[in-house]
Amino acid sequence: MQMKYWLPAAVVAMTMLSACSSTGSRSDASTAPSQTSEPYTDSIAPSGSALEGEGFDASMAAERNLKSNLVYFDFDQSSIKPEYQSVVDAYARYLVANPAAKVRLEGHADERGTREYNIGLGERRAMAVEAALRAQGVSSQQLSVISYGEERPAAEGHDEDAWALNRRVQIVRQ
């Protein structure tokens, strides 16, 4: 096949393959930015489905349910907002089903406040997520906490939109 025909043929083939893929919509709990560590996004069969039983691996199902690894917080707050409880719950199920798995909870803050205050705030946020995971049976040996305060912003702006993206805990699988 000549080179001038190869590229259009590849584009057509890729288009046809993507057209055959699933078109089901997925709903997110937030308008969060894309993840830095790409989580699994395919859905699993609900509990009690025909897929459970022989050959069903609960740890694989729990891992597939990790759709986000970010928990966002309100200004100057360290309590987990209700819309992010599902993120914590998914990681709790994953970690309980995979006792050898570990995660690092990285606390972040926006640029307002002193460096020292923001380090403390990021730590309080990460510890809130840690406490929520521990309450669901996750072992303390599976968790580590670090605070970056304002040092690693997700957004570089100096407005509420940027600040909202920087007030977060990122759950990083190790």
Secondary structure, DSSP 8 states (H G I E B T S, - for coil): --HHHHHHHHHHHHHHHHHHS-------SS-----SS---------TT-TTSSTT--HHHHHHHT----EEE--TT--S--GGGHHHHHHHHHHHHH-TT--EEEEEE--SSS-HHHHHHHHHHHHHHHHHHHHHTT--GGGEEEEEEETSS-S---SSHHHHHHHSEEEEEE-
